[in-house]
Amino acid sequence: MNRNRMLSLPAALLALILLTGCGAGRGVFANYRPIEALLLVETLGLDLADSGGLWLSAAAARDAEGVETLDAFAPGLVQGLEALQDRAGGGRVFFSHCQSFVLGEDYARRGVGGLFDYVERDIHTRMGAHLFVVRDSAAAALVAGGDSPQADVSALLAAVRSETEARGDSHVFDVRETAVALSEQGAGLICALRLIHAGESAEAGLSAVPAGYGILKDGRLVGYLDWGEARAASLLLGVLGRIPLSLTTSTGGAATVYMRCGAPEIRCRRREDGGLALDLRAAPEAELAAVEGGADWTDPAAAAALATAVNEAIRDDLDHVLARAKALDADFLALSRVLRRAGFDLKTLPADWLRTLEATVTVDTTLTRSDGLAAPLGVAGGGA
């Protein structure tokens, strides 16, 4: 009796499967689509249209056929994604593989809240997708490429990420990181790109190179940090890599060093008038890589002059980026996190605490040789 019941169970399951497919003729494969019919969107561009709607551009991979670009206009993001689906030529568009969002400058200036709200609520798009803003241009110029031959923009953006991770004078933040920064600090940074021609002629198509940071405040693009300020911001945020720095010293010698620095030491204190002050100390290492003019860098005086030149360059960058944060009243440097870790209750601080913040910056560079053939030059430039 028990054996008959066990044998009847597979038969019942088979009957159920056959019944579910009866009528449509599809059975258990009702949702099946061949791989060649799938369009996997890897990069999505967002621009404002002249009429006030949204222009979407997408770079997608279809099996072994390479990259395919789609674009669509719609009143909003959800309608735009549906319009991209309609333009897929019978294929099925998937957004769960999207690795990068590229924002046109006009779109970013209006605000990224709509994109973030959608990504946070949608079960398919990824919070780990990276964010870029195109300076002085539209995202579609890079993603769709217009009438010019277009390389694989997703591969290009992957190369940009690798470059910025190695150098660290810029950094590619993802949606999650930026959303947290905007939620906690009201401001954050986004990797900026500048469009260039991929070849000598305009017909060669467009490429892009890193171009510092875009500054987001209350979800809107309010400005940019160029190389020196971007380098200082990366240092303060702890994402600075190994970057080249060319300098001329007070003795007339010229050199290029590779600089690296961990997160600086920051101490917070109350001023006598009740305001806030920061004492910031950075201790970079500068590896001597190339020299000009025949200076003898083994001479203690020449080495000290070079270390001092590094100190002054980094200190000036830090002073400038702190001044930008204060002028915009935008905590894109995450200084509020530093205050909280130091025990300050931000709710008790005045609303303009960042504008009135005083910062004392000290940089103390250790100069070494990049070839490793000699001990450190042995001269640490004093705080500049």
C-alpha positions in Angstrom: 0.0 0.0 0.0 2.7 2.4 0.9 4.7 1.5 -2.2 1.7 2.4 -4.4 1.4 5.8 -2.7 5.1 6.5 -3.4 4.7 5.5 -7.1 1.7 7.7 -7.5 3.4 10.9 -6.3 5.7 11.4 -9.4 2.7 10.6 -11.7 0.6 13.3 -9.9 3.4 15.9 -10.3 3.8 15.1 -14.0 0.0 15.5 -14.5 0.1 18.9 -12.8 3.0 20.0 -15.1 1.1 18.9 -18.2 -2.1 20.6 -17.1 -0.3 23.9 -16.5 1.0 23.9 -20.0 -2.3 22.8 -21.7 -4.0 25.5 -23.7 -0.9 27.8 -24.2 1.3 24.9 -25.3 4.3 26.2 -23.3 4.2 24.1 -20.2 7.1 24.5 -17.7 9.0 26.7 -20.1 6.5 29.5 -20.1 9.1 32.1 -19.1 12.0 30.7 -21.1 13.8 33.0 -23.6 16.8 32.0 -25.6 20.0 33.8 -24.6 20.4 35.5 -27.9 17.1 37.3 -27.3 18.4 38.9 -24.0 19.8 42.4 -23.9 21.8 42.9 -20.8 22.1 46.6 -20.1 25.6 47.4 -18.6 25.6 51.2 -18.8 22.6 53.6 -18.5 22.8 57.3 -19.3 20.4 59.9 -18.1 19.9 63.4 -19.6 17.3 66.1 -19.4 15.5 66.7 -22.7 14.8 70.2 -24.0 11.1 69.7 -23.4 11.7 68.9 -19.7 11.3 65.1 -20.0 14.0 62.5 -19.6 16.3 61.1 -22.3 17.7 57.6 -21.6 20.6 56.0 -23.5 21.7 52.4 -22.8 24.7 50.3 -23.8 23.7 46.6 -23.8 25.4 43.3 -24.6 23.5 40.7 -26.7 25.3 37.3 -26.6 28.3 37.3 -28.9 27.0 40.1 -31.2 28.8 42.8 -29.2 27.4 46.1 -27.9 24.1 47.5 -28.9 22.9 51.0 -28.0 19.3 52.0 -27.4 17.8 55.4 -26.6 14.3 56.7 -25.6 12.5 59.8 -24.5 9.9 59.7 -21.8 8.3 62.0 -19.1 10.0 60.1 -16.3 12.5 57.3 -15.5 10.0 54.4 -15.2 8.4 55.3 -18.5 11.8 55.7 -20.1 12.9 52.2 -19.0 9.7 50.8 -20.5 10.3 52.7 -23.7 13.8 51.2 -23.9 12.1 47.8 -23.7 9.9 48.7 -26.6 13.0 49.6 -28.7 14.7 46.3 -28.1 13.5 44.8 -31.4 11.8 41.8 -29.9 14.5 41.1 -27.3 14.1 41.2 -23.5 15.9 44.1 -21.8 17.5 43.2 -18.4 18.7 46.0 -16.1 20.0 43.8 -13.3 23.4 43.7 -14.9 23.8 47.5 -15.0 27.2 48.4 -13.8 27.3 52.1 -14.3 25.0 55.1 -14.4 26.3 58.0 -16.4 24.6 61.4 -15.7 24.6 64.3 -18.0 25.5 67.6 -16.3 22.0 69.1 -16.7 20.4 66.0 -15.2 22.8 66.1 -12.2 22.2 69.8 -11.6 18.4 69.2 -11.5 18.9 66.4 -9.0 19.6 62.6 -8.7 16.8 61.9 -6.2 14.6 60.2 -8.8 17.3 57.8 -9.9 18.2 56.9 -6.3 14.6 56.4 -5.3 14.1 54.0 -8.2 17.3 52.0 -7.6 16.5 51.7 -3.8 13.0 50.4 -4.5 13.6 48.3 -7.6 14.5 44.6 -7.1 16.5 44.4 -10.3 18.8 47.4 -10.4 21.9 47.3 -8.3 22.9 49.7 -5.5 26.5 48.7 -6.3 26.3 50.3 -9.7 28.9 53.1 -10.2 28.1 56.7 -10.7 29.7 59.2 -13.2 28.8 62.7 -14.3 29.9 64.1 -17.7 31.3 67.6 -17.3 29.8 70.2 -19.8 28.1 67.6 -21.8 25.3 65.0 -22.0 25.5 61.4 -21.0 24.1 60.3 -24.4 27.2 61.7 -26.1 29.3 59.0 -24.4 26.8 56.2 -24.0 25.1 56.3 -27.4 27.8 58.1 -29.3 25.6 59.9 -31.8 26.6 59.3 -35.4 30.2 58.5 -34.5 31.6 55.0 -34.2 31.3 54.1 -30.6 33.6 51.8 -28.6 32.3 49.6 -25.8 31.4 52.3 -23.2 31.1 49.7 -20.4 34.7 48.6 -21.0 35.8 52.2 -21.1 34.2 52.9 -17.7 35.7 49.8 -16.3 39.1 51.1 -17.4 38.4 54.4 -15.8 37.6 52.7 -12.5 40.8 50.7 -12.6 42.8 53.9 -13.3 41.2 55.9 -10.5 41.6 53.0 -8.0 45.3 52.9 -8.8 45.9 56.6 -8.7 43.3 57.7 -6.1 43.3 61.4 -7.0 39.7 60.6 -8.0 37.5 57.7 -6.9 34.4 56.0 -8.4 31.6 55.9 -5.8 28.6 53.7 -6.2 25.0 54.4 -5.6 25.0 52.9 -2.1 28.0 55.0 -1.0 26.6 58.2 -2.4 23.1 57.6 -1.0 24.6 57.1 2.4 26.7 60.2 2.1 23.7 62.3 1.1 21.6 60.8 3.9 24.2 61.3 6.6 25.9 64.5 5.5 23.6 66.1 3.0 26.5 66.1 0.5 28.8 63.8 -1.4 31.1 63.3 -4.3 30.7 61.7 -7.7 33.4 60.8 -10.2 33.5 63.3 -13.1 34.4 62.6 -16.7 35.5 64.8 -19.5 34.8 63.8 -23.1 37.7 63.6 -25.6 38.0 62.5 -29.2 39.2 58.9 -29.3 41.4 59.7 -32.3 42.9 62.6 -34.2 39.7 63.3 -36.2 36.1 64.0 -35.0 35.0 60.9 -36.9 37.0 58.7 -34.6 34.3 58.8 -31.9 34.3 59.9 -28.3 36.1 58.6 -25.2 36.3 59.9 -21.7 38.9 60.6 -19.1 38.6 61.2 -15.3 38.1 64.9 -14.5 38.1 65.2 -10.7 34.9 65.1 -8.7 31.4 66.5 -9.0 30.0 67.9 -5.7 26.5 66.9 -4.8 24.6 68.9 -2.2 21.0 67.9 -1.3 21.1 65.6 -4.2 22.0 68.3 -6.8 25.3 68.9 -8.6 26.6 72.3 -7.3 30.2 72.3 -8.6 33.4 70.4 -9.3 36.7 69.7 -7.6 39.7 69.8 -10.0 42.9 67.9 -9.7 44.5 69.5 -6.7 41.3 69.8 -4.7 40.2 66.3 -5.8 43.6 64.9 -4.6 43.1 66.6 -1.2 39.5 65.3 -1.0 40.7 61.7 -1.7 43.3 62.1 1.0 40.7 63.2 3.6 38.4 60.5 2.6 41.1 57.8 2.8 41.0 56.8 -0.9 44.2 58.4 -2.1 46.4 56.1 -4.1 49.9 56.4 -5.4 50.0 59.6 -7.6 52.6 61.6 -9.4 53.4 65.1 -8.3 55.8 67.4 -10.2 57.5 70.2 -8.2 60.1 72.9 -8.4 61.9 73.6 -5.2 63.1 76.9 -3.7 66.6 76.0 -4.7 65.6 75.7 -8.4 65.7 71.9 -8.6 62.8 70.1 -10.3 61.6 66.6 -9.6 58.6 64.3 -9.9 57.6 62.2 -6.9 55.1 59.5 -6.4 53.1 60.4 -3.3 50.9 58.2 -1.1 49.3 59.0 2.2 46.9 57.2 4.5 44.0 58.9 6.2 45.2 62.0 8.0 45.1 62.4 11.8 42.3 64.8 12.7 41.6 66.2 16.2 38.4 68.1 17.0 38.1 70.8 19.8 36.0 73.6 20.9 37.3 77.2 20.5 37.0 79.7 23.3 34.1 81.4 21.5 32.2 78.0 21.4 32.9 77.3 17.7 34.6 74.2 16.3 38.2 73.8 15.3 40.1 70.9 13.6 43.8 70.2 13.8 44.6 68.1 10.7 47.9 66.4 10.2 48.9 64.5 7.1 52.1 62.5 6.8 52.6 61.5 3.2 55.5 59.5 1.8 57.0 60.9 -1.4 59.1 58.6 -3.5 61.6 60.4 -5.7 61.0 59.2 -9.3 62.5 61.6 -11.7 64.8 64.6 -11.5 65.7 67.5 -13.7 68.4 70.2 -13.7 71.1 68.0 -12.2 70.3 68.7 -8.5 72.0 66.5 -6.0 69.1 65.1 -4.0 71.4 63.2 -1.7 72.4 66.6 -0.4 70.4 67.2 2.8 69.6 70.8 1.9 68.2 69.8 -1.6 66.2 66.9 -0.1 64.8 69.2 2.6 63.8 71.7 0.0 62.0 69.0 -2.0 60.2 67.7 1.1 59.1 71.2 1.9 57.8 71.7 -1.6 55.7 68.6 -1.3 54.4 69.9 2.1 53.4 73.2 0.6 51.6 71.7 -2.4 49.6 69.3 -0.3 48.8 71.8 2.4 47.6 74.3 -0.3 45.3 71.6 -1.8 43.9 70.8 1.7 43.3 74.5 2.4 41.5 75.0 -0.9 39.2 72.0 -0.6 38.3 72.9 3.0 37.5 76.4 1.9 35.3 75.0 -0.9 33.4 72.9 1.6 32.9 75.9 3.9 31.8 78.2 1.0 29.2 75.8 -0.3 28.2 74.7 3.2 28.5 71.2 1.9 30.0 68.4 4.0 31.3 66.3 1.1 34.4 65.6 3.1 32.5 63.7 5.8 33.8 66.0 8.5 30.5 65.4 10.5 31.5 61.8 10.8 34.8 62.9 12.4 32.9 65.1 14.8 30.6 62.3 15.8 33.5 59.9 16.4 35.0 62.6 18.6 31.9 62.6 20.7 30.2 65.8 19.4 26.4 65.8 19.2 25.7 67.4 15.9 22.1 68.3 17.0 23.6 70.7 19.6 25.8 72.5 17.0 24.6 75.6 15.2 23.3 75.1 11.6 26.3 76.9 10.2 28.9 74.9 12.0 30.7 74.1 8.8 30.9 77.7 7.6 32.5 78.8 10.9 34.8 75.8 11.2 38.5 76.7 11.7 41.1 74.2 10.5 44.8 74.1 11.1 46.6 72.0 8.5 50.1 70.5 9.0 51.8 68.3 6.4 55.0 66.4 7.3 56.5 64.5 4.3 59.0 61.7 4.4 61.1 61.6 1.2 62.4 58.3 -0.1 63.7 56.8 -3.3 61.3 54.9 -5.6 64.0 52.6 -6.9 64.6 51.2 -3.4 68.4 51.1 -4.0 69.1 53.4 -1.1 67.7 54.0 2.4 65.3 56.9 2.7 66.9 60.2 2.0 66.6 60.7 5.7 65.1 64.1 5.6 61.6 64.7 6.7 60.4 68.1 5.8 59.0 69.9 8.7 55.4 70.9 8.9 54.7 73.6 6.3 
